[in-house]
Amino acid sequence: MTVLSILEGLAIGLVPIRVMQDEIGSGKAKQIPTSTPVPGHRVSLCYQASEFGPSLTSVLDIIRELIAQHRLFV
């Protein structure tokens, strides 16, 4: 499942609101409230060391922020 699949209406995904905030605000995606809290989960990131650059640094920064501020991952 990818965010693109969600935006195309082909999937429902469990995605942090921060990641989809602009799409929810513009109406491209819809937030579905849950009645049961979703516990934190593990995240793994695999990459080629030669590909490490600004884009991957941005992804890591977002993950670190989610861990530190929102406790979305454990």
mmCIF file of the N, C-alpha and C atoms, coordinates in Angstrom:
data_MODEL
# 
_entry.id   MODEL 
# 
loop_
_atom_site.group_PDB 
_atom_site.id 
_atom_site.type_symbol 
_atom_site.label_atom_id 
_atom_site.label_alt_id 
_atom_site.label_comp_id 
_atom_site.label_asym_id 
_atom_site.label_entity_id 
_atom_site.label_seq_id 
_atom_site.pdbx_PDB_ins_code 
_atom_site.Cartn_x 
_atom_site.Cartn_y 
_atom_site.Cartn_z 
_atom_site.occupancy 
_atom_site.B_iso_or_equiv 
_atom_site.pdbx_formal_charge 
_atom_site.auth_seq_id 
_atom_site.auth_comp_id 
_atom_site.auth_asym_id 
_atom_site.auth_atom_id 
_atom_site.pdbx_PDB_model_num 
ATOM 1   N N  . MET A 1 1  ? 0.835   -1.164 0.000  1.00 0.00 ? 1  MET A N  1 
ATOM 2   C CA . MET A 1 1  ? 0.000   0.000  0.000  1.00 0.00 ? 1  MET A CA 1 
ATOM 3   C C  . MET A 1 1  ? 0.888   1.238  0.000  1.00 0.00 ? 1  MET A C  1 
ATOM 4   N N  . THR A 1 2  ? 0.526   2.186  -0.831 1.00 0.00 ? 2  THR A N  1 
ATOM 5   C CA . THR A 1 2  ? 1.261   3.437  -0.870 1.00 0.00 ? 2  THR A CA 1 
ATOM 6   C C  . THR A 1 2  ? 0.301   4.593  -0.656 1.00 0.00 ? 2  THR A C  1 
ATOM 7   N N  . VAL A 1 3  ? 0.858   5.750  -0.353 1.00 0.00 ? 3  VAL A N  1 
ATOM 8   C CA . VAL A 1 3  ? 0.021   6.942  -0.203 1.00 0.00 ? 3  VAL A CA 1 
ATOM 9   C C  . VAL A 1 3  ? -0.700  7.222  -1.508 1.00 0.00 ? 3  VAL A C  1 
ATOM 10  N N  . LEU A 1 4  ? -0.051  6.951  -2.639 1.00 0.00 ? 4  LEU A N  1 
ATOM 11  C CA . LEU A 1 4  ? -0.691  7.155  -3.937 1.00 0.00 ? 4  LEU A CA 1 
ATOM 12  C C  . LEU A 1 4  ? -1.940  6.289  -4.062 1.00 0.00 ? 4  LEU A C  1 
ATOM 13  N N  . SER A 1 5  ? -1.879  5.053  -3.592 1.00 0.00 ? 5  SER A N  1 
ATOM 14  C CA . SER A 1 5  ? -3.051  4.169  -3.619 1.00 0.00 ? 5  SER A CA 1 
ATOM 15  C C  . SER A 1 5  ? -4.191  4.749  -2.785 1.00 0.00 ? 5  SER A C  1 
ATOM 16  N N  . ILE A 1 6  ? -3.854  5.359  -1.662 1.00 0.00 ? 6  ILE A N  1 
ATOM 17  C CA . ILE A 1 6  ? -4.871  5.982  -0.816 1.00 0.00 ? 6  ILE A CA 1 
ATOM 18  C C  . ILE A 1 6  ? -5.503  7.154  -1.566 1.00 0.00 ? 6  ILE A C  1 
ATOM 19  N N  . LEU A 1 7  ? -4.660  8.003  -2.154 1.00 0.00 ? 7  LEU A N  1 
ATOM 20  C CA . LEU A 1 7  ? -5.159  9.186  -2.845 1.00 0.00 ? 7  LEU A CA 1 
ATOM 21  C C  . LEU A 1 7  ? -5.968  8.836  -4.091 1.00 0.00 ? 7  LEU A C  1 
ATOM 22  N N  . GLU A 1 8  ? -5.695  7.687  -4.693 1.00 0.00 ? 8  GLU A N  1 
ATOM 23  C CA . GLU A 1 8  ? -6.453  7.242  -5.865 1.00 0.00 ? 8  GLU A CA 1 
ATOM 24  C C  . GLU A 1 8  ? -7.748  6.541  -5.470 1.00 0.00 ? 8  GLU A C  1 
ATOM 25  N N  . GLY A 1 9  ? -7.964  6.377  -4.156 1.00 0.00 ? 9  GLY A N  1 
ATOM 26  C CA . GLY A 1 9  ? -9.182  5.722  -3.689 1.00 0.00 ? 9  GLY A CA 1 
ATOM 27  C C  . GLY A 1 9  ? -9.132  4.213  -3.790 1.00 0.00 ? 9  GLY A C  1 
ATOM 28  N N  . LEU A 1 10 ? -7.926  3.659  -3.898 1.00 0.00 ? 10 LEU A N  1 
ATOM 29  C CA . LEU A 1 10 ? -7.765  2.215  -4.039 1.00 0.00 ? 10 LEU A CA 1 
ATOM 30  C C  . LEU A 1 10 ? -7.439  1.515  -2.729 1.00 0.00 ? 10 LEU A C  1 
ATOM 31  N N  . ALA A 1 11 ? -7.157  2.311  -1.689 1.00 0.00 ? 11 ALA A N  1 
ATOM 32  C CA . ALA A 1 11 ? -6.734  1.702  -0.428 1.00 0.00 ? 11 ALA A CA 1 
ATOM 33  C C  . ALA A 1 11 ? -7.118  2.579  0.747  1.00 0.00 ? 11 ALA A C  1 
ATOM 34  N N  . ILE A 1 12 ? -7.219  1.943  1.892  1.00 0.00 ? 12 ILE A N  1 
ATOM 35  C CA . ILE A 1 12 ? -7.328  2.638  3.167  1.00 0.00 ? 12 ILE A CA 1 
ATOM 36  C C  . ILE A 1 12 ? -6.023  2.353  3.882  1.00 0.00 ? 12 ILE A C  1 
ATOM 37  N N  . GLY A 1 13 ? -5.430  3.363  4.471  1.00 0.00 ? 13 GLY A N  1 
ATOM 38  C CA . GLY A 1 13 ? -4.142  3.149  5.105  1.00 0.00 ? 13 GLY A CA 1 
ATOM 39  C C  . GLY A 1 13 ? -4.080  3.724  6.502  1.00 0.00 ? 13 GLY A C  1 
ATOM 40  N N  . LEU A 1 14 ? -3.237  3.132  7.289  1.00 0.00 ? 14 LEU A N  1 
ATOM 41  C CA . LEU A 1 14 ? -2.948  3.623  8.628  1.00 0.00 ? 14 LEU A CA 1 
ATOM 42  C C  . LEU A 1 14 ? -1.684  4.466  8.503  1.00 0.00 ? 14 LEU A C  1 
ATOM 43  N N  . VAL A 1 15 ? -1.887  5.769  8.329  1.00 0.00 ? 15 VAL A N  1 
ATOM 44  C CA . VAL A 1 15 ? -0.799  6.696  8.047  1.00 0.00 ? 15 VAL A CA 1 
ATOM 45  C C  . VAL A 1 15 ? -0.864  7.829  9.073  1.00 0.00 ? 15 VAL A C  1 
ATOM 46  N N  . PRO A 1 16 ? 0.272   8.252  9.615  1.00 0.00 ? 16 PRO A N  1 
ATOM 47  C CA . PRO A 1 16 ? 0.240   9.377  10.554 1.00 0.00 ? 16 PRO A CA 1 
ATOM 48  C C  . PRO A 1 16 ? -0.423  10.600 9.922  1.00 0.00 ? 16 PRO A C  1 
ATOM 49  N N  . ILE A 1 17 ? -1.264  11.279 10.683 1.00 0.00 ? 17 ILE A N  1 
ATOM 50  C CA . ILE A 1 17 ? -1.974  12.453 10.173 1.00 0.00 ? 17 ILE A CA 1 
ATOM 51  C C  . ILE A 1 17 ? -0.987  13.484 9.644  1.00 0.00 ? 17 ILE A C  1 
ATOM 52  N N  . ARG A 1 18 ? 0.148   13.638 10.302 1.00 0.00 ? 18 ARG A N  1 
ATOM 53  C CA . ARG A 1 18 ? 1.138   14.621 9.870  1.00 0.00 ? 18 ARG A CA 1 
ATOM 54  C C  . ARG A 1 18 ? 1.566   14.373 8.423  1.00 0.00 ? 18 ARG A C  1 
ATOM 55  N N  . VAL A 1 19 ? 1.652   13.123 8.032  1.00 0.00 ? 19 VAL A N  1 
ATOM 56  C CA . VAL A 1 19 ? 2.071   12.777 6.677  1.00 0.00 ? 19 VAL A CA 1 
ATOM 57  C C  . VAL A 1 19 ? 1.005   13.177 5.657  1.00 0.00 ? 19 VAL A C  1 
ATOM 58  N N  . MET A 1 20 ? -0.264  13.084 6.036  1.00 0.00 ? 20 MET A N  1 
ATOM 59  C CA . MET A 1 20 ? -1.370  13.335 5.108  1.00 0.00 ? 20 MET A CA 1 
ATOM 60  C C  . MET A 1 20 ? -2.090  14.656 5.381  1.00 0.00 ? 20 MET A C  1 
ATOM 61  N N  . GLN A 1 21 ? -1.537  15.500 6.223  1.00 0.00 ? 21 GLN A N  1 
ATOM 62  C CA . GLN A 1 21 ? -2.211  16.716 6.668  1.00 0.00 ? 21 GLN A CA 1 
ATOM 63  C C  . GLN A 1 21 ? -2.658  17.594 5.499  1.00 0.00 ? 21 GLN A C  1 
ATOM 64  N N  . ASP A 1 22 ? -1.803  17.836 4.529  1.00 0.00 ? 22 ASP A N  1 
ATOM 65  C CA . ASP A 1 22 ? -2.168  18.683 3.394  1.00 0.00 ? 22 ASP A CA 1 
ATOM 66  C C  . ASP A 1 22 ? -3.284  18.053 2.560  1.00 0.00 ? 22 ASP A C  1 
ATOM 67  N N  . GLU A 1 23 ? -3.200  16.737 2.352  1.00 0.00 ? 23 GLU A N  1 
ATOM 68  C CA . GLU A 1 23 ? -4.208  16.040 1.558  1.00 0.00 ? 23 GLU A CA 1 
ATOM 69  C C  . GLU A 1 23 ? -5.562  16.017 2.271  1.00 0.00 ? 23 GLU A C  1 
ATOM 70  N N  . ILE A 1 24 ? -5.546  15.861 3.585  1.00 0.00 ? 24 ILE A N  1 
ATOM 71  C CA . ILE A 1 24 ? -6.791  15.894 4.354  1.00 0.00 ? 24 ILE A CA 1 
ATOM 72  C C  . ILE A 1 24 ? -7.389  17.298 4.280  1.00 0.00 ? 24 ILE A C  1 
ATOM 73  N N  . GLY A 1 25 ? -6.544  18.316 4.432  1.00 0.00 ? 25 GLY A N  1 
ATOM 74  C CA . GLY A 1 25 ? -7.004  19.701 4.377  1.00 0.00 ? 25 GLY A CA 1 
ATOM 75  C C  . GLY A 1 25 ? -7.603  20.082 3.037  1.00 0.00 ? 25 GLY A C  1 
ATOM 76  N N  . SER A 1 26 ? -7.055  19.532 1.946  1.00 0.00 ? 26 SER A N  1 
ATOM 77  C CA . SER A 1 26 ? -7.552  19.868 0.606  1.00 0.00 ? 26 SER A CA 1 
ATOM 78  C C  . SER A 1 26 ? -8.703  18.971 0.165  1.00 0.00 ? 26 SER A C  1 
ATOM 79  N N  . GLY A 1 27 ? -9.027  17.966 0.986  1.00 0.00 ? 27 GLY A N  1 
ATOM 80  C CA . GLY A 1 27 ? -10.122 17.064 0.635  1.00 0.00 ? 27 GLY A CA 1 
ATOM 81  C C  . GLY A 1 27 ? -9.713  15.903 -0.254 1.00 0.00 ? 27 GLY A C  1 
ATOM 82  N N  . LYS A 1 28 ? -8.422  15.773 -0.552 1.00 0.00 ? 28 LYS A N  1 
ATOM 83  C CA . LYS A 1 28 ? -7.943  14.654 -1.379 1.00 0.00 ? 28 LYS A CA 1 
ATOM 84  C C  . LYS A 1 28 ? -7.955  13.339 -0.608 1.00 0.00 ? 28 LYS A C  1 
ATOM 85  N N  . ALA A 1 29 ? -7.879  13.429 0.709  1.00 0.00 ? 29 ALA A N  1 
ATOM 86  C CA . ALA A 1 29 ? -7.933  12.243 1.575  1.00 0.00 ? 29 ALA A CA 1 
ATOM 87  C C  . ALA A 1 29 ? -8.891  12.539 2.721  1.00 0.00 ? 29 ALA A C  1 
ATOM 88  N N  . LYS A 1 30 ? -9.423  11.498 3.295  1.00 0.00 ? 30 LYS A N  1 
ATOM 89  C CA . LYS A 1 30 ? -10.376 11.647 4.390  1.00 0.00 ? 30 LYS A CA 1 
ATOM 90  C C  . LYS A 1 30 ? -9.845  10.921 5.617  1.00 0.00 ? 30 LYS A C  1 
ATOM 91  N N  . GLN A 1 31 ? -9.936  11.580 6.744  1.00 0.00 ? 31 GLN A N  1 
ATOM 92  C CA . GLN A 1 31 ? -9.547  10.965 8.005  1.00 0.00 ? 31 GLN A CA 1 
ATOM 93  C C  . GLN A 1 31 ? -10.740 10.185 8.549  1.00 0.00 ? 31 GLN A C  1 
ATOM 94  N N  . ILE A 1 32 ? -10.507 8.942  8.887  1.00 0.00 ? 32 ILE A N  1 
ATOM 95  C CA . ILE A 1 32 ? -11.555 8.097  9.457  1.00 0.00 ? 32 ILE A CA 1 
ATOM 96  C C  . ILE A 1 32 ? -11.221 7.895  10.929 1.00 0.00 ? 32 ILE A C  1 
ATOM 97  N N  . PRO A 1 33 ? -12.039 8.462  11.832 1.00 0.00 ? 33 PRO A N  1 
ATOM 98  C CA . PRO A 1 33 ? -11.757 8.300  13.263 1.00 0.00 ? 33 PRO A CA 1 
ATOM 99  C C  . PRO A 1 33 ? -11.840 6.829  13.681 1.00 0.00 ? 33 PRO A C  1 
ATOM 100 N N  . THR A 1 34 ? -11.010 6.453  14.620 1.00 0.00 ? 34 THR A N  1 
ATOM 101 C CA . THR A 1 34 ? -11.058 5.102  15.164 1.00 0.00 ? 34 THR A CA 1 
ATOM 102 C C  . THR A 1 34 ? -11.537 5.159  16.607 1.00 0.00 ? 34 THR A C  1 
ATOM 103 N N  . SER A 1 35 ? -12.210 4.116  17.026 1.00 0.00 ? 35 SER A N  1 
ATOM 104 C CA . SER A 1 35 ? -12.700 4.091  18.402 1.00 0.00 ? 35 SER A CA 1 
ATOM 105 C C  . SER A 1 35 ? -11.695 3.446  19.342 1.00 0.00 ? 35 SER A C  1 
ATOM 106 N N  . THR A 1 36 ? -10.740 2.743  18.786 1.00 0.00 ? 36 THR A N  1 
ATOM 107 C CA . THR A 1 36 ? -9.714  2.083  19.582 1.00 0.00 ? 36 THR A CA 1 
ATOM 108 C C  . THR A 1 36 ? -8.366  2.720  19.266 1.00 0.00 ? 36 THR A C  1 
ATOM 109 N N  . PRO A 1 37 ? -7.628  3.151  20.275 1.00 0.00 ? 37 PRO A N  1 
ATOM 110 C CA . PRO A 1 37 ? -6.312  3.727  20.003 1.00 0.00 ? 37 PRO A CA 1 
ATOM 111 C C  . PRO A 1 37 ? -5.408  2.721  19.285 1.00 0.00 ? 37 PRO A C  1 
ATOM 112 N N  . VAL A 1 38 ? -4.619  3.227  18.382 1.00 0.00 ? 38 VAL A N  1 
ATOM 113 C CA . VAL A 1 38 ? -3.682  2.374  17.651 1.00 0.00 ? 38 VAL A CA 1 
ATOM 114 C C  . VAL A 1 38 ? -2.345  2.437  18.377 1.00 0.00 ? 38 VAL A C  1 
ATOM 115 N N  . PRO A 1 39 ? -1.846  1.298  18.857 1.00 0.00 ? 39 PRO A N  1 
ATOM 116 C CA . PRO A 1 39 ? -0.579  1.316  19.596 1.00 0.00 ? 39 PRO A CA 1 
ATOM 117 C C  . PRO A 1 39 ? 0.598   1.616  18.670 1.00 0.00 ? 39 PRO A C  1 
ATOM 118 N N  . GLY A 1 40 ? 1.695   2.059  19.274 1.00 0.00 ? 40 GLY A N  1 
ATOM 119 C CA . GLY A 1 40 ? 2.900   2.297  18.503 1.00 0.00 ? 40 GLY A CA 1 
ATOM 120 C C  . GLY A 1 40 ? 3.397   1.007  17.863 1.00 0.00 ? 40 GLY A C  1 
ATOM 121 N N  . HIS A 1 41 ? 4.188   1.155  16.828 1.00 0.00 ? 41 HIS A N  1 
ATOM 122 C CA . HIS A 1 41 ? 4.723   -0.016 16.147 1.00 0.00 ? 41 HIS A CA 1 
ATOM 123 C C  . HIS A 1 41 ? 6.157   0.265  15.701 1.00 0.00 ? 41 HIS A C  1 
ATOM 124 N N  . ARG A 1 42 ? 6.826   -0.760 15.288 1.00 0.00 ? 42 ARG A N  1 
ATOM 125 C CA . ARG A 1 42 ? 8.226   -0.629 14.870 1.00 0.00 ? 42 ARG A CA 1 
ATOM 126 C C  . ARG A 1 42 ? 8.306   -0.100 13.447 1.00 0.00 ? 42 ARG A C  1 
ATOM 127 N N  . VAL A 1 43 ? 9.416   0.566  13.165 1.00 0.00 ? 43 VAL A N  1 
ATOM 128 C CA . VAL A 1 43 ? 9.678   1.046  11.816 1.00 0.00 ? 43 VAL A CA 1 
ATOM 129 C C  . VAL A 1 43 ? 11.116  0.669  11.468 1.00 0.00 ? 43 VAL A C  1 
ATOM 130 N N  . SER A 1 44 ? 11.305  0.248  10.241 1.00 0.00 ? 44 SER A N  1 
ATOM 131 C CA . SER A 1 44 ? 12.652  -0.078 9.752  1.00 0.00 ? 44 SER A CA 1 
ATOM 132 C C  . SER A 1 44 ? 12.873  0.680  8.458  1.00 0.00 ? 44 SER A C  1 
ATOM 133 N N  . LEU A 1 45 ? 14.071  1.122  8.246  1.00 0.00 ? 45 LEU A N  1 
ATOM 134 C CA . LEU A 1 45 ? 14.411  1.837  7.037  1.00 0.00 ? 45 LEU A CA 1 
ATOM 135 C C  . LEU A 1 45 ? 15.678  1.212  6.473  1.00 0.00 ? 45 LEU A C  1 
ATOM 136 N N  . CYS A 1 46 ? 15.572  0.678  5.265  1.00 0.00 ? 46 CYS A N  1 
ATOM 137 C CA . CYS A 1 46 ? 16.726  0.068  4.597  1.00 0.00 ? 46 CYS A CA 1 
ATOM 138 C C  . CYS A 1 46 ? 17.067  0.919  3.379  1.00 0.00 ? 46 CYS A C  1 
ATOM 139 N N  . TYR A 1 47 ? 18.327  1.128  3.155  1.00 0.00 ? 47 TYR A N  1 
ATOM 140 C CA . TYR A 1 47 ? 18.746  1.959  2.031  1.00 0.00 ? 47 TYR A CA 1 
ATOM 141 C C  . TYR A 1 47 ? 20.182  1.615  1.667  1.00 0.00 ? 47 TYR A C  1 
ATOM 142 N N  . GLN A 1 48 ? 20.571  1.996  0.453  1.00 0.00 ? 48 GLN A N  1 
ATOM 143 C CA . GLN A 1 48 ? 21.954  1.837  0.037  1.00 0.00 ? 48 GLN A CA 1 
ATOM 144 C C  . GLN A 1 48 ? 22.737  3.037  0.561  1.00 0.00 ? 48 GLN A C  1 
ATOM 145 N N  . ALA A 1 49 ? 23.859  2.779  1.179  1.00 0.00 ? 49 ALA A N  1 
ATOM 146 C CA . ALA A 1 49 ? 24.663  3.872  1.737  1.00 0.00 ? 49 ALA A CA 1 
ATOM 147 C C  . ALA A 1 49 ? 25.016  4.902  0.667  1.00 0.00 ? 49 ALA A C  1 
ATOM 148 N N  . SER A 1 50 ? 25.205  4.462  -0.564 1.00 0.00 ? 50 SER A N  1 
ATOM 149 C CA . SER A 1 50 ? 25.560  5.395  -1.637 1.00 0.00 ? 50 SER A CA 1 
ATOM 150 C C  . SER A 1 50 ? 24.405  6.327  -2.010 1.00 0.00 ? 50 SER A C  1 
ATOM 151 N N  . GLU A 1 51 ? 23.181  5.974  -1.608 1.00 0.00 ? 51 GLU A N  1 
ATOM 152 C CA . GLU A 1 51 ? 22.002  6.791  -1.924 1.00 0.00 ? 51 GLU A CA 1 
ATOM 153 C C  . GLU A 1 51 ? 21.633  7.751  -0.807 1.00 0.00 ? 51 GLU A C  1 
ATOM 154 N N  . PHE A 1 52 ? 22.384  7.741  0.288  1.00 0.00 ? 52 PHE A N  1 
ATOM 155 C CA . PHE A 1 52 ? 22.057  8.619  1.404  1.00 0.00 ? 52 PHE A CA 1 
ATOM 156 C C  . PHE A 1 52 ? 22.300  10.062 0.995  1.00 0.00 ? 52 PHE A C  1 
ATOM 157 N N  . GLY A 1 53 ? 21.263  10.875 1.098  1.00 0.00 ? 53 GLY A N  1 
ATOM 158 C CA . GLY A 1 53 ? 21.366  12.277 0.701  1.00 0.00 ? 53 GLY A CA 1 
ATOM 159 C C  . GLY A 1 53 ? 20.250  13.071 1.342  1.00 0.00 ? 53 GLY A C  1 
ATOM 160 N N  . PRO A 1 54 ? 19.965  14.260 0.811  1.00 0.00 ? 54 PRO A N  1 
ATOM 161 C CA . PRO A 1 54 ? 18.962  15.150 1.421  1.00 0.00 ? 54 PRO A CA 1 
ATOM 162 C C  . PRO A 1 54 ? 17.559  14.531 1.524  1.00 0.00 ? 54 PRO A C  1 
ATOM 163 N N  . SER A 1 55 ? 17.128  13.788 0.535  1.00 0.00 ? 55 SER A N  1 
ATOM 164 C CA . SER A 1 55 ? 15.781  13.199 0.577  1.00 0.00 ? 55 SER A CA 1 
ATOM 165 C C  . SER A 1 55 ? 15.669  12.174 1.698  1.00 0.00 ? 55 SER A C  1 
ATOM 166 N N  . LEU A 1 56 ? 16.651  11.312 1.806  1.00 0.00 ? 56 LEU A N  1 
ATOM 167 C CA . LEU A 1 56 ? 16.626  10.299 2.855  1.00 0.00 ? 56 LEU A CA 1 
ATOM 168 C C  . LEU A 1 56 ? 16.793  10.937 4.229  1.00 0.00 ? 56 LEU A C  1 
ATOM 169 N N  . THR A 1 57 ? 17.589  11.988 4.302  1.00 0.00 ? 57 THR A N  1 
ATOM 170 C CA . THR A 1 57 ? 17.740  12.722 5.561  1.00 0.00 ? 57 THR A CA 1 
ATOM 171 C C  . THR A 1 57 ? 16.395  13.285 5.996  1.00 0.00 ? 57 THR A C  1 
ATOM 172 N N  . SER A 1 58 ? 15.594  13.793 5.060  1.00 0.00 ? 58 SER A N  1 
ATOM 173 C CA . SER A 1 58 ? 14.263  14.324 5.383  1.00 0.00 ? 58 SER A CA 1 
ATOM 174 C C  . SER A 1 58 ? 13.357  13.233 5.935  1.00 0.00 ? 58 SER A C  1 
ATOM 175 N N  . VAL A 1 59 ? 13.390  12.056 5.333  1.00 0.00 ? 59 VAL A N  1 
ATOM 176 C CA . VAL A 1 59 ? 12.586  10.930 5.816  1.00 0.00 ? 59 VAL A CA 1 
ATOM 177 C C  . VAL A 1 59 ? 13.001  10.565 7.239  1.00 0.00 ? 59 VAL A C  1 
ATOM 178 N N  . LEU A 1 60 ? 14.290  10.477 7.476  1.00 0.00 ? 60 LEU A N  1 
ATOM 179 C CA . LEU A 1 60 ? 14.781  10.154 8.820  1.00 0.00 ? 60 LEU A CA 1 
ATOM 180 C C  . LEU A 1 60 ? 14.372  11.219 9.833  1.00 0.00 ? 60 LEU A C  1 
ATOM 181 N N  . ASP A 1 61 ? 14.425  12.482 9.437  1.00 0.00 ? 61 ASP A N  1 
ATOM 182 C CA . ASP A 1 61 ? 14.015  13.566 10.335 1.00 0.00 ? 61 ASP A CA 1 
ATOM 183 C C  . ASP A 1 61 ? 12.545  13.443 10.715 1.00 0.00 ? 61 ASP A C  1 
ATOM 184 N N  . ILE A 1 62 ? 11.689  13.114 9.742  1.00 0.00 ? 62 ILE A N  1 
ATOM 185 C CA . ILE A 1 62 ? 10.258  12.940 10.019 1.00 0.00 ? 62 ILE A CA 1 
ATOM 186 C C  . ILE A 1 62 ? 10.045  11.772 10.974 1.00 0.00 ? 62 ILE A C  1 
ATOM 187 N N  . ILE A 1 63 ? 10.726  10.657 10.733 1.00 0.00 ? 63 ILE A N  1 
ATOM 188 C CA . ILE A 1 63 ? 10.583  9.488  11.600 1.00 0.00 ? 63 ILE A CA 1 
ATOM 189 C C  . ILE A 1 63 ? 11.044  9.818  13.015 1.00 0.00 ? 63 ILE A C  1 
ATOM 190 N N  . ARG A 1 64 ? 12.163  10.495 13.131 1.00 0.00 ? 64 ARG A N  1 
ATOM 191 C CA . ARG A 1 64 ? 12.659  10.876 14.463 1.00 0.00 ? 64 ARG A CA 1 
ATOM 192 C C  . ARG A 1 64 ? 11.668  11.796 15.175 1.00 0.00 ? 64 ARG A C  1 
ATOM 193 N N  . GLU A 1 65 ? 11.062  12.726 14.436 1.00 0.00 ? 65 GLU A N  1 
ATOM 194 C CA . GLU A 1 65 ? 10.070  13.626 15.034 1.00 0.00 ? 65 GLU A CA 1 
ATOM 195 C C  . GLU A 1 65 ? 8.844   12.840 15.509 1.00 0.00 ? 65 GLU A C  1 
ATOM 196 N N  . LEU A 1 66 ? 8.386   11.903 14.696 1.00 0.00 ? 66 LEU A N  1 
ATOM 197 C CA . LEU A 1 66 ? 7.238   11.086 15.078 1.00 0.00 ? 66 LEU A CA 1 
ATOM 198 C C  . LEU A 1 66 ? 7.533   10.272 16.330 1.00 0.00 ? 66 LEU A C  1 
ATOM 199 N N  . ILE A 1 67 ? 8.748   9.756  16.423 1.00 0.00 ? 67 ILE A N  1 
ATOM 200 C CA . ILE A 1 67 ? 9.141   8.981  17.601 1.00 0.00 ? 67 ILE A CA 1 
ATOM 201 C C  . ILE A 1 67 ? 9.196   9.883  18.831 1.00 0.00 ? 67 ILE A C  1 
ATOM 202 N N  . ALA A 1 68 ? 9.852   11.024 18.710 1.00 0.00 ? 68 ALA A N  1 
ATOM 203 C CA . ALA A 1 68 ? 10.077  11.894 19.867 1.00 0.00 ? 68 ALA A CA 1 
ATOM 204 C C  . ALA A 1 68 ? 8.823   12.629 20.319 1.00 0.00 ? 68 ALA A C  1 
ATOM 205 N N  . GLN A 1 69 ? 8.068   13.178 19.395 1.00 0.00 ? 69 GLN A N  1 
ATOM 206 C CA . GLN A 1 69 ? 6.962   14.050 19.773 1.00 0.00 ? 69 GLN A CA 1 
ATOM 207 C C  . GLN A 1 69 ? 5.612   13.352 19.827 1.00 0.00 ? 69 GLN A C  1 
ATOM 208 N N  . HIS A 1 70 ? 5.407   12.373 18.979 1.00 0.00 ? 70 HIS A N  1 
ATOM 209 C CA . HIS A 1 70 ? 4.079   11.800 18.853 1.00 0.00 ? 70 HIS A CA 1 
ATOM 210 C C  . HIS A 1 70 ? 4.004   10.343 19.319 1.00 0.00 ? 70 HIS A C  1 
ATOM 211 N N  . ARG A 1 71 ? 5.148   9.737  19.599 1.00 0.00 ? 71 ARG A N  1 
ATOM 212 C CA . ARG A 1 71 ? 5.220   8.358  20.069 1.00 0.00 ? 71 ARG A CA 1 
ATOM 213 C C  . ARG A 1 71 ? 4.430   7.406  19.165 1.00 0.00 ? 71 ARG A C  1 
ATOM 214 N N  . LEU A 1 72 ? 4.575   7.609  17.826 1.00 0.00 ? 72 LEU A N  1 
ATOM 215 C CA . LEU A 1 72 ? 3.865   6.736  16.893 1.00 0.00 ? 72 LEU A CA 1 
ATOM 216 C C  . LEU A 1 72 ? 4.602   5.425  16.669 1.00 0.00 ? 72 LEU A C  1 
ATOM 217 N N  . PHE A 1 73 ? 5.893   5.426  16.935 1.00 0.00 ? 73 PHE A N  1 
ATOM 218 C CA . PHE A 1 73 ? 6.678   4.216  16.787 1.00 0.00 ? 73 PHE A CA 1 
ATOM 219 C C  . PHE A 1 73 ? 7.327   3.906  18.134 1.00 0.00 ? 73 PHE A C  1 
ATOM 220 N N  . VAL A 1 74 ? 7.544   2.620  18.405 1.00 0.00 ? 74 VAL A N  1 
ATOM 221 C CA . VAL A 1 74 ? 8.171   2.240  19.657 1.00 0.00 ? 74 VAL A CA 1 
ATOM 222 C C  . VAL A 1 74 ? 9.483   1.543  19.392 1.00 0.00 ? 74 VAL A C  1 
# 
